[in-house]
Amino acid sequence: MTSPDRMVESDLGRLLSNLQANTFCRFRTRRRCCKFDLSGTRRKPIRLGAPSLSSEMAGKQFFAPARYTFRGCLPVLKNYSAKEYNGGPQVWTILQDHRGVMYFGNSSGAILEYDGVTWRKIFVPSSVVRSFAMDESGKIWVGVSENFGYLSPDSAGTLHFVSLLDNVPAEDRNFTDVWQTLVTPQGVIFRSYERLFRWDGKRMQVWTHQPKARFQALSDVRGHIYTAQGGVGLQEIVGDALRNVSGGDAYRAAGKLFLHPFDESHILISQRDQLLTLYDGQKVVPFPTEVDDYLDEAQGLHVHSARRREFLHYDLEWRRSHHRTRRQAPPNY
């Protein structure tokens, strides 16, 4: 079995002749970060430093967009410190718009906007920005603590936060952080633990959680919008109704569910502190992988290593296309 570091260097070697000379690229392997002069004249391994910009996954680093990407490594151009972008140390959500401008949901009471040269703050009426989503028109929707809305340009083209809270009935304004924002054909949905909100441009639909429960999911899978509540399980949003799905009570004790299309008849579901499962619309079955032991140790899919997240993604794609069992590992891994 080829080691990850050797695989990376082998892949890179095949690409060097196709890349422009005198261009530098850094990439990460599991144990080190290597810096290559793509003219082929020198190569210098360097140690990875601690991240200075974290996310909800508490270890995710932000790197400026790279010109070259290739399997087995993560190009690194720059790691921005909190001092450089003049914000809080935590970043909870990241989005890139159609122009390539980057937006970071920060814990400093502002959205950080970065155009590749200048950092700018878009202030929000909250101490933390939790979620972003962008629709087909390029409008950016934002979820913050106890509020949500969108970004709108003024006459000079400068973006500002516009709240939708005035459209929420007064009795439904008691909610905390908006952890997810999802654009759907029926409207934009915002998820807090206490309530779901859907804004279609004219009307605000509100769903309230069951007693002593929390909304733990919001996902669009092949046009079906799913959520989940503690003590209830998996549910689908159909029109203005929340409908329990068959077999969904298997997730009644789950926290932080994320649903991903797997094949035409299955949904791959990850959850906090648990292993992967497959749901076919009727029942739930385990989805064993070669990294189950690691996931157990790392408490489910809250995996912090970029290299290990990449391995997991690669493994799932391989198994989906080759119908691998747990004991059959992908090549070169």
N, C-alpha and C positions, 0 to 999 in steps of 0.2 A: 504493500500500500504506500503510495507516494505521500510524503509529508506535506502539510499545507504550505509550509514555507517554500519547499522546493517546487511545488506546483505553481505557486505564484511567480517565482523567478523564471520558471520555464515558460509560462504564458507571457510574461513580460518580454522575455528575450525574443520571442517570435514577433512581437509588435514593434520592437525598437526601430527596425529598418523602415517602418511605415510612418513614423512620427517625425515631426520637424526637429532638426538639430537645435542644440542649445536651449531646449525647453526642459524645465525641471518638473518632476512628478514625485510626490511622496505617496507611499501606500503603506497600509497597515497589514501585518499578519497577526497571528495570535500573540506573539511575544515581542515583536519589535516593529518599528516603523523604519522603512528603508527609503532613502532619497536617491533618485536616479537622475543623472544628467543624460537626457535621451539622445545625446550625440554619441553615447557609448564610451565616453572617455573616462568616466569615474562613477563609482557607486559607493555610498557611505551609509551603513546602517546606523540609526540613531534610536535612542530609547524613547518610548512614548511617555508623555507627561500626563498629569492628571487633568481631566476636563475642567474648563473654567466656565462652560456654558451648559447647564443641565436642562433636562426636560422632565415630563411627567414620569418617564422611565428612569429618572434619577441617575443617569450615566450616559445619556445620549449626547454626543458632541455635535455642534454645528460646524460644518466646513463650507467654505465658499464653493460655488459650482465649479466642477472640474471640466476641462475640455475633453479629456480622454477618460473613458471608463472601460474596464475589461474584467472578465471573470476572475475571481480569486483575490482581488485587492480593492482597496478603497482609496482613491486619490485624495490627497490632502493638500490644500493650498494655504489655508490660514485658519488659525483657531483664535477667535475673538474673545478677549477677556471682558468682564463686566465693566472694567474701567474704560475700555475703548468705546463700547457702545453706550456707556453712561446709563446703565439700568440695573435692575435686580439680578441676582445670580441664577434665578430659575427661569427657564423658558418652558412653557407648557404646550405650545402648539406652534407649528411653522407652516407657512403657505407661500407659494410663489405665484404671482399674477401673470397675465398674458404677456406683459412687457418684460418679465424676468425680474421684477422688483420683489424683494423678499419681505415677509412680515413675520414678526415673532411675538407671540403672546407672552408677556412678561409679568413678573410679580412686582412691578414698580408703579402700577397705576396707569400704564400706557402700553400701546402697541408700538413696537420698534419697527420702523420702516427703513430698509436699506437698499439703495440703488447700485451698490458696488463701489461707491465713493463716499457717500454721506449717510450718516445715521440721523433719523428724525423720529420724534415721538408724536404719536397720535393719542391724545389723552382720552381716557374713558372714566365714567363715574364709578370706578371700582378699584380695589387694590390689586386685582389679579385678572388676567385675561386667560381663559381656559380653552377656547375652541374657535376654529375658523372653518368656513366653507365658501367656495366660490361657485356661482352659477354660470350658465352658458354666456351670459352677457358680460361677465367679468366682474360683477358686483360681489363684494366680499361681505359675508355675513359673520357676525361676531357674537360669541357667548362669553360673558364675564360673570363676576359674582353679583347675584341679585339683579341682573339686568341682561339685556341682549338687544341687538340691533344690526346695523350695517354701516359700511363706510361710504360716504358720499363726497364728491369733490365740490369745492366752492368755485367762484368765478375764475379764480386763478389756477384751478386744477389741483389744489391742495386738499387731501382727504381729511375728513372729520368723521367722528363717530356720531351716528344718529340713533337714538334709543327708540325702541318699540314698546316701552313699558306703558305708555299712555293708552295703548290699545288692549292692555290686559285688564280684565275686570278687577276692581279693587280687592275683592275677596280672594283673588288668586295671585296676589303679588308677594305672598309670603313663601319665598323659595331661596335657595342658596346658590351655589355655583352652577353655571351652565356648562356641563362637561363635554357635551357633544352638540354639534350643529350639522344638520344634514339637509341638502337640497334635494327635493323630490318633485315630480310633476304636479303633485297636489299642493305644494307650498314648501316653505322652509320650516324644518322641525328643530326645536331646541330642547335638549334634555337636561333637566336638573334631577336631583334625587327625588324631589317632592312632586314635580309636575312635568308634563310634556306640553309644549306649546307649538302650534302650527299656524304660521302666518301665510296667507295666500295673496296678500296685497290689499285685501279688503276686510277680511274677517279673521279673528284670532280664536282658534279652537284650543281648548285647554282640557287635558286629562289629569286627574289627581290620583295619586297612588292609593293603594289599599292601606288600611290602618296598620301601623308598625312596619310598613314595607318601604322599599325604595325602588325607583326605576334604575335598572342596572345595565341597560343595553339600548342601542339605537343603531340599526344596520339596514341597509338596502341590499337585498339579495335577489337578483333577477326580477326587479320591479316589485317585490314584496317588502314591506317595511315592518321590521321586527323590533320589539322591545321585550323587556323581561322585568318582573317584579319579584322581590323576595316573598316567599310563601305562596306564590302563584306559579311562577315559571315563565316559560316563553310565551309571548303573545304576538299577534299580528295586528297592525293598524289597518282596518278596512273601513273606508269612509271616515265617519266620525266615531267609530266603535273600536274598542280594544277587545279582540277575540282570542281566547285561549286556543292554542294549537294542540292537535293530537300528540300526545307523548311529551308535550312541553313541560309538564310538571316535574320531569327529571331534573330540571334546572331551578327548582323552587328555592334551593338553598345556595344557588350560585351567586357570585359577586363579579361584577365587571365582565359581562359576556361580550365577545366579539364574534360576529358571524361572517364567514367568507365563502363565496361560491367554490365548490369543489369539483363536481361534475354535474351532468344534467339532472341528476336525481338526489344529490346529497349536498348538505351544507357542512362545512368544517367549522367547528365551534371551539374557541379557546376561552378559558375562564381563569380568573385569579386563583392561584394556589392549586390548580388541578391540571390534569393532562388533557390532551386533545380528544375530542369526540366527533362522531359523524351523526348527523340528523337527516333522515330521509322523508320527513313529513309525518311519520307515524311513530317511529321509535328512535332511541339513541343507542349507539354502540361505541365502544372504545376505538380509538384510532392510534394503535401503537406505532412508535417510531424508534429509530436507533438512538435518540437522545432523551428517551423517557427518564433514565436515571438522572441525567443532568437537570431536566425540568423539575423532577422531584426535589432535587437539592436546591434549585434556584426558585422554588415555589411557583411552579407553573410557567406561564409565558411572559412573566415580567423579567425578561432576559436582558442584561445590560451590555453584554459584549457584542460589538458590531460583527466581529468575526463569527460568533456563535449564532447570531440571528441570521447571518448569511447562510451558514451551514444548514440551519433548520429550513429556511426557505428553499434552498437547493434540494434538500432531501425530500420535501413535500412535492415539489415540482417533478422530481425524478419518479417518485412513487406513483404520482397521479398518472404519468404517461407510460410507466412500465409495470404498474400493478405489483410493486415490490412488497415483500413481507418484511417484518421487523428485522429478520436475520440477514437480509440481503442489502448490503450497503451500496450507495451510489459509487461509481468509479472515482478513483483518486481521493476518496475520503476515508 
